[in-house]
Amino acid sequence: MTELLELVSDKAQRLIQVRETLGLNPKQFADKLEENPSNYYQMEAGKRPIGKHKSNELVRLLHLNPIWWETGQGEMFAPKGTVELKMVDDEEYESAWLPYYSIPLQGSFNEMSDPESNYGQAEKIKVIIKRGENVERNVVFEVRGQSMYPKYSEGTKIRCKIVNPADWEYISSGVYAISYNDSFVVKRIKDNELYTKGFLTLHSDNPDYGSTTVPTDQIHHIWKILRIIDSPAD
């Protein structure tokens, strides 16, 4: 029930954002929507649920970007001349609060203090997830540097899940956040050589940056990157 109220409140806040962007007062906006003023005031106050039918109607009438309407991400309005997009199924998604550590992940191999000993009190960040998705031991980090450009440019926030050390030898190729020695980086693993050679080779996506090998005994933690939750526009 609490999650439902949070989602309703999010849409109520976005409704206010749209109204203020259009420079209208609540009565004028209700008239524009051909909505009973009393009903509109209740929607804006979060006391009247904004369900799927009403969401579809608002997106159509106001030419909203449906992704922004459902998640708050992206541009508020749909670009002119675009084909009308299918509405995001609000029953398919829900919100979750995850620990967020603002200490950024180095995109290069420059040394920085390993945040595992300097986490302190984690902040919380709300993310949109598939309904029922398991977010146990998930955290959010921020990327710094351009060695993983273009997909993971500076300022990108990534949702990660810690990998059990017993499973390190079985890690498949992909992008990971890795804490080792005095460094905390986001890098690509192409070939896992922990079992055969006792080290990992960490690769940069940006060809202007290099690779490095890290022995097993220098690795502190490994997180698998699951999703990008926010990324600045180029």
Secondary structure, 3 states (H helix, E strand, C coil): CHHHHHHHHHHHHHHHHHHHHCCCCHHHHHHHCCCCHHHHHHHHCCCCCCCHHHHHHHHHHHCECHHHHHHCCCCCECCCCCCCCCCCCCCCEEEEEEEECCCCEECCCCCCCCHHHCCCCCEEEEEEEECCCCCCCEEEEEEECCCCCCCCCCCCEEEEEECCHHHHHHCCCEEEEEEECCEEEEEEEEEEEHHHHCEEEEECCCCCCCEEEEEHHHEEEEEEEEEEEECCCC
